[in-house]
Amino acid sequence: MEKLFHKPSIEHGGISAGTKVRLIKDHHEIGGELSAGSEYIVDAIIHFPTRCRLKENDKIWTVPMHSIEIVADESKEAVDEKYGEVDD
């Protein structure tokens, strides 16, 4: 499916809405700052340029993809292990 650059999407580049991510560098916006090491949930993917929209309480942050890393999703690992998709 074609992704429209002017609309948010729920998945792009292996990251989807609901993914838990960690900031790998400090991020500054007019509304405040986010510290490296903080963990957030992805609300949406914004295109052109590609950024993640992170939501914290009522605040929304737009963070570049290169400023985050995916935190291991324990529930996904449990499902993969159950169906034999984990390498030993």
N, C-alpha and C positions, 0 to 999 in steps of 0.2 A: 504494500500500500504506500502511496506517495505521501510524504510528510510535507505539510505546508509550512514554509519558513515563518509565516506571520502568526501562526497559532501554536499554542503549547501542545505537547504530545505526552503520552504516558510511558513511552519507551524510546530509547535511542542509544546506540553504542554499548549495549549490554547493561545499561542502567534503566530501571523502570520506576514508576511512581511506587512508593512504599518501600524502596530500598533504603537500608540504613547505611549512611556514609559518615566518614570522618574527615575533617578538614586537615590538610597537610601543611597549610600555611595560613597565616592570619589574613582576614578579609575585612576590608573597611568599606562602609557605605555611609551615606548621610545619616541614616537612622541609628547608627552605632557600629560596633565592631564584633566580629566573631573570632575567637581564638583558635589557633592550631590545636588539634587534638580533640576539639569538641565534636560530638556526634549528633546528627540530625537525620530526619526522614525526608526523602525526596518527595516533593509534592507534584512536580511536573518537570518536563524538559522544555527549555526555551531554545528556539533555533535562531541562527544568524545574528550574532555568533552563538555557538552552542554553549548553553549554561544550564545549571540545575536551579530549579526554584525550590528553596528549602523553607519550610514553615515552622515557626516557633511561636507558640501561643497565637497571638493575632498579628505577628510580624512576618513579613515575607522577605526573604533574602535571595538575590540572584548571584550565584557563585559560578565562576568558570569551571569547566570540567577538569582542567588540569590542577585545580586546587583541592580536589577531593580524592578519597580512595574508598572503595567498597569495604564495609565491615562484614565479616563472615556471617551469613544468615544461618543460625543453628537449625532452624526448622527445615531449610532446604537440604542441609547436610544429612539430617536424619532421614529424609525421604530418599535421597540418593543412596544412603547406606542400606536402607530397607530393600531397594530394588537392585542392589549390586552394582551401582555405578561409581562407587568410590574405589580408587586405586589403593592397594595396601602396600 
